[in-house]
């Protein structure tokens, strides 16, 4: 599904990713953990196609195709979805219209699309009125995160990258979002998920196939879910020392 080989990335003149290797197969759930400034969000943005980051060496492969030079919209059409850490607001454009356009729903399929979207929204405790609101404008932090998950469910991508989807959520919100992600993995068993987070708490609700520790722009350790528990107990200092 996704193959990252010796990926090095700069933001301006600053090198942030310093040789990342990662392989995500179809149907797998991967968790990338690490302290602030370790490069987690840069990895997410780079895979998503952000123009603010420049690949200086290495390669990104998705579904057997090199995507290094593809723009974000073309990557999205291939099936890559990026849930933002800080979602942007789009005043005057309704949530429903954004998702209708992104899904490609037409006159023949719009009714079914709306029916499914309402069902997804209800499962996330978002009302019909939510779909009529301007995209992310005036949304609370929790609403923005649930709106990202709503997009994921509606678009059913092949690869989902969620950048700190758990940040700022209370216990109930976390449980709700985690439940929706788990449902997605069941309903779309060939789709893959990459969760980027500081903390292991979301893994109380979702089983990860692999957990990766990123520090100083590289993945320094990979393992199973137990690795996340070790990090929760001991912190990141051990891995930061190993990466130096």
Steps between C-alpha positions, in 0.01 A plus 500: 500500500753762618877464474728769640869449425779713653279808481673832566295818509568870552282790602681798356866439579432283805519123461222341704479143374844345491444158347161349582419141404145370535291230333123490550315207344132487407273467802763588758475754782827678582563745782782755483592645838759752605563824688435848362729589213588143414365521143169316535283772347759567230477134399122523484503823300765368263305183422190715455680721248544831683693749282668643811731201527766402249616142451879515459559126466328167544166387364130476575316210340124455515314205348806420288545854368769755585316808625795729583398758242122466515302797632273463800180484293637218286607307808151547643348360181722194538342444840723676755313687773668730752313603813654827613627580847361854458220483241450808285179702491317559171246780560188491287544142378280240668639173635256309280611678184869437569442130553259468208757652267786295641304175472399561139133439580272579204127534441452122508702438816445817704200368694688189615808709576295732721337205674838346580645835606214559744555155648873567542428841654253349747756240607737789579228693684489765227157624399343558160553870566875435523507408131359843412760695699801666338788256491673510842397864554412555863543132581625399842822301516307177545267581209796561272650163589168322448457683171834357385375151585173573320702574186691174540180297527334679209793472259616148595866552398762229450746661741397709799755717682366661816729762650433524875130431459490430874643834618257723683232231534343414834441138597159480332626668184799271482283192538265625228779576253686178573179303451450659158857419397455141613177478304680630192764227526224237518291643216807563280731207580739576210551861604797595718520747788793699638431664836744769607493582869695593812310267728389138517151570635322452166641147490268407785233488230689411181737210441813601310693255287821700541622787717792717392704746705626806315762736641719757328358429156545123490311191618723356770286208619210292371299238682159378602246670725708427811749761377234770546447389859874515563507857371206595720684366805853620421461794262716573194835575661630146445435520128638853467828382645513206260437726200795725570 
